[in-house]
Amino acid sequence: MAESVIRGTPVSSGIAIGKAFFVNRSYQSLLPRQTIGPFQVPAEVARLKAAFAEAQKELVEVRKRMPKELKEYKLILDSHLMMLKDPKLVDLAAKYIRELHVNAEWALEKAVAEVDKTFRDIGDVYIRERIQDVRVVADRVQSRLIGRGAEVREAPGRYIIVAHDLSPADTVELELNKVMAFATVQGGKTSHTGIMARTMGLPALVGVAGLDTLVSDGDLVIVDGIGGKVLVNPDDDELAKYHDLELQFEAYQRRIIRSSQLPAETIDGYRVQVLANIELFEEVAAVIDNGGEGIGLFRSEYSYLNRASLPDEDELAEEYTDLAAIMAPRKVILRTLDLGADKFISTFGRLDEANPAMGLRAIRFCLKHPEMFKTQLRAICRASAFGNVSIMFPMISGLREIRQAKAKLVQAQDELRREGVAFNPEMPVGIMIELPAAVMIAEILAQEVDFFSIGTNDLIQYSLGIDRSNHHVSYLYQPLHPAALRSIKHVVDAAHEAGIEVSLCGEVASDPYCVPILMGMQIDCISLSPKAIPGIKRIIRQTRMEDCRALLKEVVDCRTVNRINRLVKETIFKRYPEELTFFASLLDSDELGG
């Protein structure tokens, strides 16, 4: 047996067997904790600020040396530079030096702990995990404080990167052609390690507690990105087993990638558009490589996060235009800001709300801040002149919100027209159906827009009264709940009755157990994470619509979620055993959805 088997969260599928190589370790155990005299305070504050300045200068140089394979991640480094320039963290640490008379290293740790506490209270997974960025920045400063600087070590041969945490800056000194996989102590499903690993096509695990103490340089390790574990110094039987699994997985991936550019069309000729959900511009390459037919959901709020000020119109227009031009003639659906609740920006700060998930967020937040909203609307309109761009408003609950949002859009277009700025006056306008209220009046809402997109993650949570991040009730989150399926079918029927297109995003779109049911409903589009596209398209191409309709009828007649789950799994597994064997890992690390 292996010396140790450590569990983690898979964020990029696959199997890798190789020697461990530590890129960085936590500086926690190396940081001195000292009290200082009052006369030492000014010098200690100066030392702290000098370390921030050195770290900033170092990161600027790192950005210049960013390797070609990761050039798109300069945006992430820019956010780290913004944190180093932002006075909040350094001022908080300096305050501890002055008030508690502690050394700079200890003060900075206390400052990060305070920020960490604030982030832990945030419900949104993506935002909560951005504390990792703060830690990366703080570690860079700590390395200067303790006199280590950036460590560069040369690794012999090919290797598996093991790290406390990993940022794009850490990869600059690596020989990327030698990297086989990643495993980190820190990080979650939306961490940058996962994004990098998927871009490079390498297995990766994050949140692997114990790596720092249980793995040493040169240890033979297996990174299991399917089962979600790291095996340290495995025995011969385990090596043979995982070598065989590695070969099987690679063969399966080659098969589905070879056919990923084919259309998602059933055996009897029913065609479904398969689009991608993304939040970062650098994911575009993965969309195209994996056979995505367009962008079904671009989460535009991530351009507003991790920065001290709001982006201006030109900055947003450039980003959206680049996206539209690269994807043209493929469709690009830009969702307007879904800010508020747990996604907040420093300009506005967190709102004092007892129940933020049902508070001032998404379209409500935008209508409350019309100037900010108009800036984004103008930028989207400008991009519409360069590609197949659609606009989509989130969290719509009734006619008033749609009409108010459309009125703001018309105002933005009128301004651009007077200024002689090009835009597409026929740009399609859609809404996300993610509230039960919107489901109930879908027939009415369909008269106001060009398309629907069903955001199943929020819709299921709001319909069932379940917070998926709450471990006490997360087991009740059931995509195949009769209420969820009937809601989706009602929306699809209402859209088709009105003659408009309906798509679906969220985890349901990348669940092989759910897709045949969606096909039976005659969904027009599904939108999912880029890495899940080849497998889902392959399933669709092996499907007959008559079988999907028959399964849907059986499912709708079922009264309990347990009965539906049993029926669907028995039916689907018999038909697609190979896909389901490997798809389990993809489901665990899928996107946050709509």
N, C-alpha and C positions, 0 to 999 in steps of 0.2 A: 504493500500500500504506500501511497504518497506520504511524505513527512507531514504535510499539512494540506488541507483542502479549505480554501477561503472563498466564501460567497461574496458576490458582487452583483451589480446591475449591468446587464448587457446593453450596450448602446450601439454596437456594430457587430453584425453576425459573422460567424466563422470560427475556425479552430486554428491555433498556432502553437507549435512546439519549438522551444528554443531556449537559449541562455538569457538570463535576466541581466539587465543593465540599468542601474539607477541613474536617472537624470538629475533629480533633486530629492532631497529629503526635507522633512519639516525642520525649521530652525528652532522649534520650541525648546528642545533640550539644551541648546547651545546658548540661549539668551540669558545674559546675566540679569539678576534682579538686585538692585542696590538702592539704598537710600543715600541722598546727597544733602550737603549743607546748603543753607539759603544762599551763600555766596557763590555756589557752583551752578545755581539755576540758570543764569544768563548763558553761560558757556554750554550747558547741556541743551538748552533750547536751540542755540546756534548750531550745535552738532546735529540735532534732529533735522533742522531745516537744510543743512548742507547735505545730509544723506538723501533727503527728498530731491534736492537739485541734482545730485549725482545720478540717482536712479532715473530721473527724467532724461538727463543727457544720454545715459546708457541706452534707454529705451528708444530714443530718437535714432541712435546708431543701429540698434537692432532692427528697427523698421526699415532702414535703408538696405539692410542685408537680407531682408525677407526673401526666402528662396522662391523660385518661380512657381513651384507646386502649391505654395500657400500665399501667393500674392494677394488673393482676394481677402485674406484675413487681416489686412491692414486696418480695416474698420475696427476690429477687436483691439488691436494695439492702440488705435486712436482713443478708444474708450478708456484704456489703462492710462494713457498719457493725460487724458482729461481728469482722471481721478488724482493723478500726481500733481496736476496744476490746481485742482480745486482745493481751496484752503480749509475745507471742513475737517478732513482727517488730520492733517498736520496741526491745525489749531486745537482740535480736541486733545491730541497727544500732548501738545505744549501746555495745555491747561492742567493736565495731570502732573506734568513736571513741576509746574509752579505751585499747585495746590497740595500735592502729596509729597513733594521733594523726592521723586524717584527718578532713576536714570531713563534715558530716551527709549531704550529697548523695552523696558517694562511699561513705560507710558504708552508706547505705540500698541503693545499687546492689549492693554486695557481699552484703548480707543477702538481697536478692531472688535474686541469682545462686546463693546457697547453697540457698535453697528450690527454685529452678528445678532444680538438680542432683538433689535428692531426688525431685521430681515426674517428671523424665525417666526415672528408674529404674522407674517404675510402669507395669505392662503394660496396665491398664485404660484405654481411650481417654478415657472421660468424666472419670475422676479425673485423668489426666495433663493434660487440657486445662484443668483448673481453675486451673493456674498463671496462666492469663490473668486470672483474677479477682484474684490477688495482684498482678499487674502493673498492673491498673487502679487498685487501691487505692494502690499505691506511686507511680504517676504523679500521682495526686491530691495525695499528700503532697509529691512533688517540685515540683509546680506552686506550692505554698505556700512551699517553701524558696527557690525562685528568684524569688519575688515576682510570679508571673504570675496566680495565682488561676484562677477559671473564666472562660475567654474566651467572650464572646458576640458573634457576628457575624451580620449579617443577609444572607441570600443573595437575589440577584435572581432572580425567576422560579422555575420548577421545576428540580430539580437531582438529581444522583446523589451520594450521600454517600460520600466517600472518607475513610478514617481509618486510623491505625496500629492502633487497636483501638476497639471500640464497646461501650459498656455502656448499660443503660437510663438511667443518670444522664446520659449524654451527649446523649440524645434530648430531654431536658426543654426545652432552649432551641430545638429545631427546630420548624419549621412542618411537621407531619407530612403535611399535605395536599399539600405541594410535593415530597415525597421520591419519587423514581422507582425507586431501587435502592440497594443497599449494596455496598461493596467494601472489605475490610480487609486489612492486612498480616498481622496476627495472627489466631489463631482456628483452630478445626478443625470437624469435622462436627457436634459437639454444642455448639458455642459459642452464647452468647446472641444473637449477631447473627443466626444462622440461625433461632432460635426467634422472634425479633421479626419477621424478614422474612416468615416463613411466616404468622405471625399477621396481618400487614398485607397479605399477598398480593403481596409485592414480590420481584423477583429479587435474589439475593445471592451473592457469592463471598467466601470467607475464605482466609487463607494465600496472599495474592497478593504474593509477594516483589517488591520494587522499586517499589511504588506511591509510597512516600515520595519517591523520586528521579526517577521517570519521569512522574509526573502532577502538574500544577500547577492551581491554581484557574482555572476557566474553560475548561480543555481540553475538547474534545468527546470523549466516551468512549462505548464500547459495552460494557455488562455482559452477557455471554453466560452465563446461568445454565443453559444446556443443554449447551454445549460446554466450559464451565469456563474462560473467558478474558476478559480485559479488553483491548479494542483502543483505543489512544490516538491521537486525531486520525486517524480512518480516511479513506480516499479515497472518491470518489463511488460506485464499484462496490461497495465493502464496505458503505457506507450503504444502498444499494438492496437488497443481498442480505439484510442484517439487518432492514431495515424489513419486507420480505416475510415473513421467518421470524417476526418479532414478531407480525404479523397472523395468520399461520397458527396459531401457538401460542395466541394469545388466543382465536381462534375454536374451537380444539379444547377449551380449558379451559371455555369457555362451554357447549359441548355436553355435556361429561361432568358438569359441576356441575349443569346443569338436570335431569339424570336421577339424580343421586347419592342422592336420597332414596328412589328405587325399591328394592325388595328385590333381593338378589343371587340371582336365580332363572334357571335355564337355560331354553332354549327349550322343552324337554320337561318342565319343572316341578320340577326338583330344586332345593331351597332351601338356601343356605349362609348362616350368620350371618357378617357381616363386622364385626369389632370393632376396637378401636384399642389400641395400646401407647403409654402415656404415662408420664412421670415427674414432671411438674409440673402442679399444679392448673390453671394458666392455659391448658393445652392443651385443656381440656374444650370450649371454644367451637369450636375447630377440629374436634374429633371430631363434634360435632353438625352443624356447617355442611357437613362433607364426607360426611355420610350414614352415619357410624358408628352401629352398632346397640347399642353399649355399650363398656365398657372390658374388653378381654380380658387386659390385663396392666398393673397399676399398680405401678411399681418403687418400693416404699415406702422404700428405703434413702436416697433423695436428701433426705428430710426430716432425716436424721441427719448429713449431710455439711456441711462448711464452718461448723462451730459448735464452741464450746468445751465444751458440755455436752449430755447426752442430752435429747431432748424428753420431756416428761412425758406421762402418760396423757391429761390433759384436752386438751393441745395436739394430740396425735395424733387423739383422738376427734373434735375439732372439724374437723380437716382431712378425715378419712375421712367424717364425717357430711355435711359440705358436698358432697363429691364424690358420695356416694350419693344425697342429696336432689336435687341438680341433674340427675343422670342418670336418676333414677327415672321410669318403671318399667324403664328399660334396665338391663342387667346390669353390675355392677362387680366385677371379680375383683382382689382385693388380694393381691399376692404378699408373703409375709413377708420379713423382712430377708435380702438376699443380700450380707451384709457379710463381711469377711475377705478373704483373698488380697490383691488390690490395692485393695479398697475398705475403707479403715480410717477410724476416727474417733478424735479426739484423746483421748477418755476411755480407750480401750484401747491406742492406738498401733499401730504396725506390728508384726506378729509376726515373729520370727526363724525363717523357714522357707526351706529350700533350694528347695522347689518349691511356692510358695503356691497355684498354681492347683489343686493336688491336696491342699491342706492344710485348715486349720481355717476353713472358709467356709460361707456360706449356712446350711442347717438345722443343720449341725454346730456352727457358731459360736453359733447361737441356743440350742441345747441345752446348750452349755458355759456360757452366761450366762443362766440361767433367769429371773432377776428382770427383766432387760431384755426378754426374750422375752415374759414374762407381761404386762408393760406394754403391749406392742404387741397381744397377743392380746385383752386386755380392751378396748382402744380399737377394734379391729376389730369385736368383738362388740357394743359399744355402737352403732357405726354401722349394724350390720345391722338395727336397729329402724327405720331411716329410709329404707331402699331395698332394692334387689335385690342384696345383697352376698354374694359368695362369698370363701372364703379359700383360698390356694394355697401349698403348701410347696415350696421350690426344692431342687434337687440331691439328690433322694431316691435312695438306692442300694439300699435293701432294706426289708423289713417292719419291722425294729426301729425305724428312724428314723420311719416313718409312725406306728407305734403310740406312740412316745414323744411325738411332736409332737401327736397327737390327745389323748393323756392330759393334756398341758399345756393344751390348749384346753378340755377338760372341766373342769379345775381352775379356769380363769379363769371359765368359765360358772357353775360352782357358787358361786364367790365373788360374782359379780354377782347371782345369784338370791337369795342370802342377804341381800344389801344392798338388794334391791328395785329393781335397775337393769334397765331393759328391754333385751331383745336377742332375736334370732330363734334359737330353739333348733334350728331345722331348716336353719340356714345351710349351704349345700353346701360340702363340703371336697374339694379337689383337690390334685394334685401335678404338678410339672413333670417330664417325662421328658426328661432331657438327659444321662444317663450310659448307656453301653452296657450296664452291669449292669441298669439299670431296663428297658431294651428286652428283655433276655433273659428277665426274669421278669415281663413286663407282664401276663400272664394272672393271676399271683398278686396283684400289686399292685392290679389292677382290682377285686378283691373287697373292698378296704379303703376305697375312696374313691368320690366321686360323679362325678368327671370327671378326665380327663387333659389336660394342655397340653404339647405337644411343643416344647421349646426347641431349634430346629434349629441355631442358631449354635454353642452349646456341644456339642450332640450330634455335629455333623459334625466339630468340632475334636477332641473326645475320641476319636471313632471312627477318624479318619484320622491322629491323632497330629500335628496341625498347629496352630501358633500363627499366626493370621491377621495379627497385628501384626509377625511376623518376616518381613522382606522376602525372606529366603533361601528360605523354603518356602511363602509365601503363595499362590504360583501353584498349589499342590497342593490348595488349598481348592476343592472342587468340589461344589456342592449336588446335582448330578445324578449323583454317583458311585453305582454300583450298590449299594454297601454302605449309603449314606445312604438311598436310596430304599427298599431292602428293609427297613431298620430302621423307617422311618416307616410303611410298609404293615403290618408286623408289629404295631406298636403300635395302629394304627387297627383292625385286625382283632380284636386282643385286647380292646380297649375295647368294640367292638360286640358281641362274643360275650358279654361280661359285662353288656351293656345299659346302659353308661354313655357319656356324651358325650365326644368327643375334639376338641380344637382344636389349632391350630398357630400359633406365633408365631415371630418372627425374620425374617430377610431372605427366606427361601424364600417366605413368605406374600405378599410384595409383588413377587415376581419373575414377570412374565407368562409366562415360559417354563415355570415350575414349577406355576403354579396349575391349568392343565388336568389335569396329572398328579395333583395332590391331589384334584381333583374326581373323577377316575377311581377313586381310593381310597375315595370317599364320605366325605371329611372333613366333620365337622359344622360347624366354625367355623374361620375364619382371623382372625388378629389382626395388625395392621400399623400403620405410622405413619399418622396422620390424612390427610396430604397424598396418600398413595398410594391411598386408599380409592376415590375416584370412578373412576379408571382401571381398577382391578381389578374393581370391581362391573360396569363396562361390559363387560369381557371375559367375565365369567361369564354375563351376560345374552345374549351372542352365541353361547354354547356349547351343544352337545348332549351329554348324558351318554353316548350311544352312541359318539360320537367320542372323548370323554375315556377311556372304558374301552378302546377300541381302541388309543389312543395308549399308555395304561398297559401294556397287554399287550405291545406292541412294545418298549417301554422295558425292561420286566422281562426280556425275552428277550435283550436286548443284554448283551454281556460286558465292554465297555470304556466308560469315561466319554467318550472322544472320539466313539465311535459314537453314544452317547446324545445328546451335545450337538449333533451334526450332524443327527440325526433330528428332535430336538425343534425346533431353530431353523428347519429347512426347513418342518416342518409348521405351526408356530405363526405364522411370519412370513407365510405364504401367507394365513392366515385373518384376522390382525389387523395389517396393515401400518401403519395410522395410529397405533394405540396404541403399537406398538413404536418408531416414529419418535421419539415424545416421551418414552417411558417410560425410555429409557436414562439421562436426567439424574436421574430420581427414584431409580433404583437406586443411583447413586453416593453419594447423601447420605442413605440410609435409616438407620433407627434401629439401635441396638446389639443389639436383640433380646433373646430370653429366655435 
